[in-house]
């Protein structure tokens, strides 16, 4: 979805980053009919859509500053997430993150991150991740392969994520809740987030660690 982690955060990210489930199941089904359909090229029926539950979601990142890791997050993200461990061929992730929603707890630093030195949000307001396929790694571990776009760069990446299961909501009758976690790293300079001058000064590392935690409902 174009329009941020298209996390995983993120994601997204981010999210993303990064980054839908079989109702009532606690344990994911190993790659079965959905994977077979994907492998054969047959078109699978779309998996159910899951909606973000924002108070119980986070798209976080960590960047080394001289010696210590400094955290931050993105507060605004949207997209369409379809996931069913029994129908991976019909599962997909299409997520965008609002780069101007960056929040490190320091307003001066946030404004610097929005500037042309880093995100240049006036020109590049969003970051996107769009999956091309989702495969099982065994157990509750999955891999979303897709395109991550940050600023003027799009790269094909592999985004690993953990499916935490799904269960009836204890707070809203008739609702199902699904959980996901994702952890991955990217090189910010490969996406033109900065020109390397702060790395040469020894102020910043060039790697960003992204951590996505999601509760989703339907």
Backbone as CSV, one residue per row, in Angstrom:
resi,resn,N_x,N_y,N_z,CA_x,CA_y,CA_z,C_x,C_y,C_z
1,UNK,0.864,-1.192,0.000,0.000,0.000,0.000,0.888,1.224,0.000
2,UNK,0.793,2.028,-1.027,1.588,3.237,-1.042,0.789,4.387,-0.479
3,UNK,1.383,5.155,0.149,0.604,6.285,0.612,1.083,7.049,1.696
4,UNK,4.806,4.846,5.214,5.514,4.162,5.498,5.632,3.903,5.433
5,UNK,6.054,0.946,7.848,7.531,-0.257,7.673,6.551,-1.393,7.255
6,UNK,4.301,2.297,1.710,4.266,0.861,2.067,5.438,0.486,2.910
7,UNK,5.524,-2.901,9.276,6.966,-2.657,9.082,7.679,-3.867,9.372
8,UNK,7.341,-2.096,9.387,7.949,-4.007,10.440,8.989,-4.043,11.405
9,UNK,8.317,-0.990,10.177,8.309,-1.387,11.257,8.180,-1.869,11.365
10,UNK,7.907,-1.310,9.338,7.615,-1.666,10.136,7.021,-1.814,10.389
11,UNK,6.709,-1.457,10.251,6.926,-1.794,10.398,6.577,-1.890,10.812
12,UNK,8.334,-1.557,10.082,8.218,-1.552,10.303,8.222,-1.876,10.377
13,UNK,7.705,0.601,9.991,8.265,-0.237,9.872,8.032,-0.482,9.742
14,UNK,7.620,-0.927,10.035,7.700,-1.041,10.189,7.274,-1.753,10.603
15,UNK,5.253,-3.179,9.972,5.273,-3.422,10.287,4.691,-4.236,10.111
16,UNK,8.426,-3.408,10.377,7.855,-3.648,9.813,7.471,-4.307,9.775
17,UNK,8.805,-4.485,10.411,8.653,-4.000,10.142,7.265,-5.675,9.992
18,UNK,8.049,-4.401,9.930,7.428,-4.810,9.494,5.810,-5.091,8.972
19,UNK,5.559,-5.077,10.131,5.347,-6.123,9.615,2.717,-6.014,9.929
20,UNK,-2.877,-12.240,9.203,-4.163,-12.832,9.572,-3.936,-14.259,10.010
21,UNK,-4.733,-14.764,10.877,-4.486,-16.030,11.533,-5.728,-16.891,11.524
22,UNK,-5.556,-18.175,11.692,-6.699,-19.084,11.772,-7.378,-18.888,13.117
23,UNK,-8.662,-18.576,13.112,-9.369,-18.249,14.352,-9.351,-19.420,15.306
24,UNK,-9.009,-19.082,16.564,-9.071,-20.065,17.625,-7.868,-20.970,17.720
25,UNK,-6.849,-20.830,16.855,-5.679,-21.706,16.951,-4.620,-21.053,17.803
26,UNK,-3.887,-21.880,18.538,-2.783,-21.394,19.340,-1.457,-21.771,18.713
27,UNK,-1.429,-22.800,17.897,-0.194,-23.276,17.306,-0.288,-23.185,15.806
28,UNK,0.699,-22.541,15.134,0.616,-22.405,13.696,0.730,-23.734,12.993
29,UNK,0.079,-23.842,11.851,0.164,-25.041,11.044,1.384,-24.927,10.160
30,UNK,2.180,-25.961,10.085,3.369,-25.942,9.249,2.952,-25.760,7.805
31,UNK,3.902,-25.290,6.961,3.571,-24.995,5.578,2.847,-26.158,4.942
32,UNK,1.595,-25.920,4.578,0.769,-26.986,4.039,0.140,-26.566,2.752
33,UNK,-1.214,-26.543,2.731,-1.926,-26.256,1.494,-1.540,-24.899,0.932
34,UNK,-1.405,-23.887,1.812,-1.058,-22.558,1.328,0.276,-22.548,0.631
35,UNK,1.285,-23.248,1.220,2.601,-23.300,0.601,2.565,-24.073,-0.701
36,UNK,1.785,-25.139,-0.726,1.687,-25.937,-1.946,1.084,-25.122,-3.075
37,UNK,0.063,-24.319,-2.773,-0.538,-23.468,-3.786,0.465,-22.462,-4.308
38,UNK,1.233,-21.859,-3.367,2.218,-20.864,-3.782,3.269,-21.501,-4.674
39,UNK,3.710,-22.728,-4.305,4.755,-23.395,-5.068,4.262,-23.767,-6.457
40,UNK,2.995,-24.118,-6.581,2.457,-24.547,-7.862,2.083,-23.386,-8.758
41,UNK,2.044,-22.162,-8.166,1.668,-20.998,-8.942,0.171,-20.761,-8.967
42,UNK,-0.597,-21.647,-8.339,-2.046,-21.470,-8.306,-2.395,-20.282,-7.418
43,UNK,-3.471,-19.614,-7.761,-3.887,-18.433,-7.002,-4.693,-18.870,-5.792
44,UNK,-4.197,-18.520,-4.594,-4.886,-18.882,-3.364,-5.953,-17.854,-3.031
45,UNK,-6.953,-18.267,-2.306,-7.945,-17.337,-1.792,-7.281,-16.431,-0.755
46,UNK,-7.598,-15.131,-0.739,-6.981,-14.234,0.239,-7.276,-14.670,1.672
47,UNK,-6.265,-14.614,2.519,-6.441,-14.895,3.941,-7.218,-13.743,4.589
48,UNK,-7.793,-13.961,5.765,-8.540,-12.888,6.444,-7.655,-11.689,6.770
49,UNK,-8.277,-10.518,6.809,-7.563,-9.286,7.163,-7.569,-9.106,8.676
50,UNK,-6.424,-8.733,9.202,-6.292,-8.390,10.617,-6.004,-6.902,10.747
51,UNK,-6.609,-6.267,11.740,-6.452,-4.829,11.956,-5.503,-4.567,13.123
52,UNK,-4.701,-3.505,13.006,-3.817,-3.103,14.092,-4.634,-2.707,15.320
53,UNK,-4.125,-3.075,16.485,-4.675,-2.598,17.759,-3.633,-1.637,18.333
54,UNK,-3.652,-0.353,17.920,-2.545,0.571,18.188,-2.063,0.647,19.632
55,UNK,-2.955,0.620,20.653,-2.430,0.706,22.017,-1.545,-0.478,22.409
56,UNK,-1.613,-1.543,21.608,-0.843,-2.741,21.936,0.111,-3.128,20.809
57,UNK,0.548,-2.114,20.071,1.503,-2.298,18.991,2.671,-1.331,19.187
58,UNK,3.837,-1.710,18.685,4.982,-0.795,18.714,5.908,-1.095,17.547
59,UNK,6.416,-0.015,16.953,7.433,-0.103,15.908,8.639,0.668,16.427
60,UNK,9.608,-0.058,16.948,10.761,0.533,17.621,12.016,0.395,16.765
61,UNK,12.990,1.297,17.002,14.303,1.152,16.372,15.389,1.568,17.360
62,UNK,16.591,1.062,17.110,17.731,1.335,17.980,18.940,1.638,17.104
63,UNK,19.613,2.756,17.408,20.787,3.179,16.653,21.914,3.489,17.635
64,UNK,23.110,3.033,17.304,24.258,3.301,18.169,24.674,4.759,18.050
65,UNK,24.785,5.452,19.192,25.269,6.825,19.251,26.558,6.831,20.062
66,UNK,27.683,6.971,19.407,29.031,6.903,19.983,29.259,5.527,20.615
67,UNK,28.636,5.268,21.772,28.807,3.976,22.442,27.495,3.284,22.774
68,UNK,26.488,4.074,23.149,25.234,3.492,23.634,24.190,3.408,22.522
69,UNK,23.284,2.434,22.659,22.150,2.306,21.753,21.055,3.289,22.172
70,UNK,20.594,4.107,21.225,19.541,5.081,21.492,18.244,4.594,20.842
71,UNK,17.156,4.525,21.619,15.892,4.017,21.059,15.030,5.113,20.450
72,UNK,14.137,4.687,19.590,13.123,5.572,19.036,11.965,4.734,18.552
73,UNK,10.917,5.389,18.085,9.759,4.657,17.591,9.031,5.493,16.550
74,UNK,8.158,4.826,15.805,7.240,5.508,14.898,5.837,5.321,15.457
75,UNK,5.108,6.420,15.580,3.802,6.375,16.236,2.630,6.207,15.273
76,UNK,2.868,6.337,13.969,1.776,6.262,13.005,2.128,5.302,11.877
77,UNK,1.249,4.335,11.640,1.460,3.344,10.584,0.100,2.778,10.205
78,UNK,0.025,2.201,9.028,-1.239,1.660,8.548,-0.947,0.630,7.470
79,UNK,-2.003,-0.050,7.026,-1.824,-1.004,5.952,-2.772,-2.170,6.066
80,UNK,-2.524,-3.160,5.221,-3.349,-4.356,5.175,-2.490,-5.579,5.469
81,UNK,-2.873,-6.320,6.476,-2.167,-7.541,6.851,-3.132,-8.710,6.735
82,UNK,-2.768,-9.661,5.904,-3.513,-10.919,5.773,-2.577,-12.042,6.180
83,UNK,-3.032,-12.887,7.112,-2.180,-14.000,7.514,-3.003,-15.153,8.038
84,UNK,-2.716,-16.324,7.506,-3.305,-17.572,7.971,-2.235,-18.631,7.786
85,UNK,-1.747,-19.243,8.868,-0.675,-20.230,8.737,-1.056,-21.419,7.880
86,UNK,-2.365,-21.641,7.678,-2.817,-22.721,6.813,-3.023,-22.245,5.380
87,UNK,-2.793,-20.962,5.117,-3.001,-20.403,3.785,-1.938,-19.337,3.529
88,UNK,-0.693,-19.768,3.471,0.386,-18.808,3.258,0.330,-18.217,1.853
89,UNK,-0.207,-18.976,0.893,-0.331,-18.449,-0.455,-1.275,-17.270,-0.538
90,UNK,-2.241,-17.191,0.381,-3.183,-16.079,0.411,-2.834,-15.034,1.446
91,UNK,-1.691,-15.198,2.120,-1.261,-14.253,3.150,-0.365,-13.178,2.542
92,UNK,-0.448,-11.979,3.083,0.351,-10.880,2.540,0.456,-9.749,3.556
93,UNK,1.476,-8.915,3.367,1.707,-7.748,4.216,1.910,-6.544,3.303
94,UNK,1.173,-5.496,3.533,1.267,-4.263,2.743,1.115,-3.117,3.738
95,UNK,2.246,-2.595,4.216,2.234,-1.691,5.370,3.038,-0.436,5.075
96,UNK,2.529,0.688,5.550,3.243,1.957,5.423,3.451,2.583,6.794
97,UNK,4.557,3.329,6.922,4.898,4.029,8.171,5.065,5.507,7.865
98,UNK,4.460,6.328,8.691,4.575,7.786,8.561,5.897,8.213,9.195
99,UNK,6.856,8.606,8.352,8.191,8.930,8.858,8.196,10.158,9.755
100,UNK,7.238,11.067,9.550,7.162,12.265,10.386,6.673,11.951,11.792
101,UNK,6.215,10.708,12.018,5.758,10.324,13.358,6.896,9.803,14.219
102,UNK,8.143,9.975,13.757,9.293,9.511,14.542,9.288,10.176,15.914
103,UNK,9.617,9.396,16.934,9.561,9.885,18.311,10.688,9.251,19.112
104,UNK,11.684,10.045,19.443,12.790,9.560,20.277,12.727,10.122,21.684
105,UNK,11.677,10.908,21.960,11.549,11.521,23.282,12.278,12.847,23.395
106,UNK,13.005,13.229,22.342,13.735,14.503,22.325,13.293,15.257,21.084
107,UNK,12.510,16.316,21.253,11.907,17.001,20.109,12.957,17.572,19.154
108,UNK,14.055,18.096,19.684,15.108,18.658,18.829,15.710,17.564,17.954
109,UNK,15.929,16.403,18.531,16.488,15.280,17.758,15.483,14.797,16.727
110,UNK,14.203,14.761,17.090,13.171,14.324,16.143,13.133,15.240,14.924
111,UNK,13.233,16.550,15.151,13.233,17.490,14.030,14.459,17.283,13.145
112,UNK,15.595,16.975,13.768,16.806,16.706,12.981,16.616,15.449,12.130
113,UNK,15.987,14.418,12.690,15.749,13.198,11.935,14.816,13.431,10.748
114,UNK,13.894,14.374,10.875,12.968,14.687,9.782,13.627,15.523,8.683
115,UNK,14.776,16.087,8.969,15.447,17.010,8.049,16.145,16.253,6.915
116,UNK,16.652,16.978,5.904,17.385,16.330,4.809,18.625,15.557,5.251
117,UNK,19.112,15.802,6.465,20.246,15.021,6.968,19.896,13.548,7.111
118,UNK,18.587,13.249,7.309,18.187,11.861,7.536,16.957,11.495,6.703
119,UNK,15.758,11.584,7.256,14.563,11.068,6.580,14.036,11.985,5.469
120,UNK,14.277,13.287,5.594,13.780,14.259,4.613,12.285,14.056,4.378
121,UNK,11.532,14.150,5.466,10.112,13.783,5.421,9.263,14.686,4.535
122,UNK,9.689,15.922,4.300,8.923,16.799,3.420,8.880,16.240,1.998
123,UNK,9.924,15.540,1.601,10.010,14.965,0.262,9.630,13.499,0.246
124,UNK,9.959,12.788,1.336,9.706,11.342,1.421,8.910,11.053,2.703
125,UNK,7.599,11.248,2.675,6.806,11.139,3.903,6.623,9.722,4.422
126,UNK,6.788,8.734,3.560,6.461,7.372,3.990,7.553,6.365,3.719
127,UNK,7.480,5.267,4.458,8.318,4.088,4.244,7.356,2.935,4.055
128,UNK,7.656,2.026,3.125,6.706,0.964,2.788,7.365,-0.402,2.777
129,UNK,6.596,-1.396,3.178,6.999,-2.789,2.963,5.830,-3.515,2.326
130,UNK,6.102,-4.179,1.210,5.089,-4.950,0.496,5.645,-6.347,0.267
131,UNK,5.014,-7.339,0.848,5.515,-8.713,0.706,5.199,-9.261,-0.677
132,UNK,6.069,-10.146,-1.149,5.845,-10.883,-2.384,5.444,-12.325,-2.092
133,UNK,5.922,-12.858,-0.977,5.518,-14.185,-0.542,5.865,-14.351,0.932
134,UNK,5.139,-15.239,1.591,5.394,-15.573,2.994,5.576,-17.082,3.077
135,UNK,6.655,-17.513,3.721,6.956,-18.937,3.832,7.198,-19.319,5.286
136,UNK,7.031,-20.596,5.572,7.251,-21.113,6.918,8.700,-21.550,7.090
137,UNK,9.278,-21.212,8.245,10.608,-21.692,8.602,10.521,-22.853,9.575
138,UNK,9.303,-23.254,9.907,9.089,-24.324,10.866,8.633,-23.771,12.203
139,UNK,7.780,-24.528,12.887,7.258,-24.064,14.168,6.431,-22.809,13.966
140,UNK,6.690,-21.796,14.792,5.936,-20.540,14.681,6.767,-19.423,14.042
141,UNK,7.814,-19.831,13.288,8.693,-18.867,12.638,8.377,-18.791,11.147
142,UNK,8.298,-17.542,10.634,7.942,-17.312,9.236,8.886,-16.292,8.621
143,UNK,8.865,-16.233,7.298,9.711,-15.301,6.570,8.870,-14.587,5.521
144,UNK,8.845,-13.260,5.596,8.157,-12.450,4.593,9.210,-11.848,3.665
145,UNK,9.179,-12.268,2.421,10.096,-11.710,1.430,9.350,-10.643,0.647
146,UNK,9.956,-9.454,0.549,9.252,-8.385,-0.135,10.125,-7.172,-0.337
147,UNK,9.497,-6.073,-0.761,10.207,-4.849,-1.117,10.048,-3.809,-0.019
148,UNK,11.180,-3.311,0.473,11.212,-2.244,1.467,11.651,-0.965,0.765
149,UNK,10.816,0.069,0.861,11.127,1.362,0.252,11.323,2.400,1.338
150,UNK,12.500,3.028,1.334,12.802,4.145,2.224,13.424,5.233,1.357
151,UNK,12.870,6.433,1.417,13.290,7.546,0.579,13.218,7.127,-0.893
152,UNK,14.332,7.226,-1.640,14.296,6.922,-3.070,14.882,5.549,-3.390
153,UNK,14.948,4.679,-2.378,15.566,3.361,-2.551,14.561,2.262,-2.224
154,UNK,14.469,1.271,-3.093,13.665,0.079,-2.843,14.566,-1.133,-2.930
155,UNK,14.538,-1.979,-1.897,15.355,-3.187,-1.875,14.502,-4.387,-1.501
156,UNK,14.797,-5.515,-2.105,14.149,-6.767,-1.727,14.822,-7.290,-0.444
157,UNK,14.030,-7.534,0.588,14.573,-8.017,1.850,13.796,-9.260,2.306
158,UNK,14.358,-9.930,3.278,13.689,-11.045,3.934,13.444,-10.648,5.385
159,UNK,12.186,-10.589,5.758,11.800,-10.113,7.085,11.303,-11.300,7.909
160,UNK,12.112,-11.767,8.857,11.668,-12.885,9.692,10.695,-12.414,10.759
161,UNK,9.682,-13.225,11.045,8.758,-12.864,12.113,8.251,-14.109,12.824
162,UNK,7.808,-13.904,14.036,7.267,-14.968,14.869,5.768,-14.756,15.030
163,UNK,5.013,-15.810,14.765,3.569,-15.787,14.986,3.300,-16.305,16.389
164,UNK,2.712,-15.479,17.237,2.503,-15.824,18.640,1.207,-16.575,18.881
165,UNK,0.426,-16.761,17.819,-0.839,-17.476,17.949,-2.018,-16.535,17.941
166,UNK,-3.188,-17.113,18.054,-4.417,-16.330,18.112,-5.345,-16.942,19.141
167,UNK,-6.178,-16.095,19.748,-7.103,-16.566,20.773,-8.278,-15.598,20.860
168,UNK,-9.384,-16.038,21.427,-10.512,-15.120,21.622,-10.124,-13.971,22.549
169,UNK,-10.576,-12.778,22.201,-10.275,-11.622,23.037,-10.972,-11.755,24.387
170,UNK,-10.237,-11.572,25.494,-10.877,-11.592,26.808,-11.592,-10.281,27.126
171,UNK,-11.469,-9.287,26.221,-12.039,-7.971,26.487,-13.202,-7.624,25.561
172,UNK,-13.222,-8.209,24.355,-14.286,-7.905,23.398,-14.878,-9.214,22.888
173,UNK,-16.090,-9.487,23.293,-16.741,-10.724,22.901,-16.876,-10.807,21.384
174,UNK,-16.559,-11.973,20.852,-16.666,-12.200,19.418,-15.445,-11.792,18.620
175,UNK,-14.457,-11.177,19.260,-13.241,-10.758,18.579,-12.134,-11.795,18.776
176,UNK,-11.267,-11.911,17.769,-10.071,-12.736,17.852,-8.853,-11.825,17.904
177,UNK,-7.834,-12.232,18.661,-6.600,-11.464,18.794,-5.432,-12.317,18.294
178,UNK,-4.561,-11.721,17.508,-3.363,-12.393,17.011,-2.132,-11.612,17.434
179,UNK,-1.025,-12.309,17.636,0.210,-11.650,18.049,1.362,-11.962,17.109
180,UNK,2.208,-10.957,16.890,3.373,-11.103,16.020,4.559,-10.351,16.607
181,UNK,5.756,-10.870,16.359,6.991,-10.189,16.715,7.944,-10.265,15.527
182,UNK,8.719,-9.206,15.309,9.720,-9.209,14.247,10.948,-8.439,14.713
183,UNK,12.121,-8.955,14.375,13.390,-8.286,14.668,14.291,-8.419,13.453
184,UNK,14.787,-7.300,12.959,15.703,-7.347,11.831,16.528,-6.066,11.814
185,UNK,17.539,-6.029,10.961,18.437,-4.875,10.893,18.602,-4.439,9.445
186,UNK,18.818,-3.137,9.254,19.128,-2.613,7.930,20.274,-1.614,8.051
187,UNK,20.965,-1.396,6.950,22.011,-0.381,6.885,21.373,0.916,6.399
188,UNK,21.349,1.932,7.242,20.642,3.169,6.897,21.257,3.870,5.685
189,UNK,22.577,3.734,5.504,23.225,4.422,4.392,22.823,3.814,3.056
190,UNK,22.478,2.531,3.050,22.031,1.896,1.809,20.691,2.451,1.349
191,UNK,19.950,3.078,2.260,18.662,3.682,1.925,18.751,5.210,1.895
192,UNK,19.969,5.729,1.821,20.202,7.175,1.722,19.680,7.939,2.938
193,UNK,19.634,7.263,4.082,19.290,7.943,5.332,20.599,8.456,5.928
194,UNK,20.964,9.661,5.511,22.255,10.232,5.863,23.264,10.002,4.749
195,UNK,24.304,10.829,4.755,25.347,10.720,3.727,26.644,10.136,4.273
196,UNK,26.613,9.696,5.529,27.789,9.058,6.118,28.672,9.979,6.937
197,UNK,28.358,11.287,6.953,29.256,12.193,7.670,29.261,11.949,9.174
198,UNK,28.104,11.583,9.743,28.061,11.337,11.182,28.735,10.015,11.522
199,UNK,28.715,9.062,10.591,29.439,7.809,10.796,30.949,8.055,10.771
200,UNK,31.404,8.905,9.843,32.831,9.216,9.757,33.323,9.947,11.000
201,UNK,32.440,10.725,11.610,32.783,11.437,12.845,32.800,10.507,14.051
202,UNK,32.230,9.320,13.905,32.141,8.390,15.031,30.950,8.657,15.923
203,UNK,29.990,9.451,15.429,28.808,9.788,16.219,27.752,8.697,16.127
204,UNK,27.542,8.148,14.920,26.495,7.161,14.693,27.054,5.891,14.076
205,UNK,26.381,4.773,14.389,26.626,3.548,13.655,25.844,3.597,12.356
206,UNK,26.117,2.650,11.462,25.382,2.663,10.195,24.252,1.647,10.167
207,UNK,24.084,0.871,11.250,23.056,-0.157,11.305,21.916,0.261,12.220
208,UNK,20.689,0.024,11.753,19.488,0.276,12.558,18.854,-1.070,12.888
209,UNK,18.645,-1.321,14.170,17.946,-2.527,14.613,16.478,-2.177,14.816
210,UNK,15.588,-2.948,14.199,14.154,-2.669,14.235,13.436,-3.796,14.979
211,UNK,12.583,-3.423,15.913,11.826,-4.397,16.702,10.350,-4.040,16.605
212,UNK,9.555,-4.982,16.114,8.116,-4.763,15.927,7.337,-5.743,16.791
213,UNK,6.410,-5.231,17.576,5.503,-6.059,18.367,4.067,-5.659,18.036
214,UNK,3.254,-6.630,17.657,1.902,-6.327,17.206,0.876,-7.232,17.867
215,UNK,-0.219,-6.629,18.323,-1.449,-7.338,18.575,-2.439,-6.852,17.526
216,UNK,-3.075,-7.808,16.851,-4.018,-7.473,15.796,-5.347,-8.163,16.063
217,UNK,-6.412,-7.576,15.551,-7.760,-8.088,15.880,-8.595,-8.252,14.619
218,UNK,-9.600,-9.111,14.761,-10.632,-9.214,13.714,-11.898,-9.825,14.336
